[in-house]
Amino acid sequence: MANILEQILSASFVFIVIRVGTPLLFASMSAYSASLAGIPNIAIEGIMNFGALFGVYFSAVTGSAWMGLLGAVGIGLLCGAVLAFFTIKMKANPIMIGIALNLFSADFAIWLLLVWTGSKGTSGSLPSKVLPTVNIPFIEDIPVLGEILSGHYFLTYVCIALAIVLYVIVYKTPFGLHMKATGLDEKAAESVGIKVRKVRLISALISGALAALGGAYLSMGYLSIYSSNMTASRGWIGIAAAAVGGMNLGVTIVTSIIFAIASAAVNVLSLMQLPSELLNTIPYFCVLLILIIKSIREYRKQRAR
């Protein structure tokens, strides 16, 4: 037990939290940006899956990790556009469209993998590239702090930067105000001149790109190959974090961090030689517990009214 506590309080544990938390934060920001504008995007799991696969494929075809990353973002934008078209133009139920995209991604990705590699499991035969890790000058030489902040994958720093950019957009720009107004009341937003369709289209595109970046992180940084089901419900965990946060980006990010800590704790608790199947349920139990707490709080607020 003392050894486990020592591991949790170490700089290496915080490093692991940041590493495993990056795709969760991408997913939660994706869900947040869409839901804020009134388009619940539950296709994040599927978009992440596509981002992971196409990032690997494009990097192998072009011989460049950066082109692979660009291809993954393009696929994310395409998925966001599909979501926007059916929900905004065709007036389809966004939940049903999200389910359809998730199911389509799961099966179509396996078929593409089989066509490209002859395997239904991994892309190991593709000469795919990986994105670099970044050692921050000066900071990497600082004891403890350097061990925590330096040496992460490139997309980790991109994720942190995009979280700041998203905060600025939502809370400091007119477009962020338009997103909130559109999500709260579509007709009221239109009555004051807000172009609801345009706002929702841009929000859906942002959501798709963020989800695809989370997928690319998994296959071009966290791992160096694509494997089927490698997203491992991270998209759903991101949706749960956004649901807890509601319209508050800060709460969404903090919830994502809590889920990341739970995921990192699995590695530490493995020292207790408990069954891996039991340990792997910890992050999902944490998600369930937080959602139950949120539901109880919302119920009490409703009764107080």
Secondary structure, DSSP 4 states (H G I P E B T S, - for coil): -HHHHHHHTSHHHHHHHHHHHHHHHHHHHHHHHHHHTT-----HHHHHHHHHHHHHHHHHHHS-HHHHHHHHHHHHHHHHHHHHIIIIIS---HHHHHHHHHHHHHHHHHHHHHHHHS-SSB-TTS----PPEEPPTTGGGSTTHHHHHSSEEHHHHHHHHHHHHHHHHHHHSHHHHHHHHHHH-HHHHHHTT--HHHHHHHHHHHHHHHHHHHHHHIIIIISSS-BTTTTTTHHHHHHHHHHHHTT-HHHHHHHHHHHHHHHHHHHHHGGGT--HHHHTTHHHHHHHHHHHHHHHHHHHHHHH-
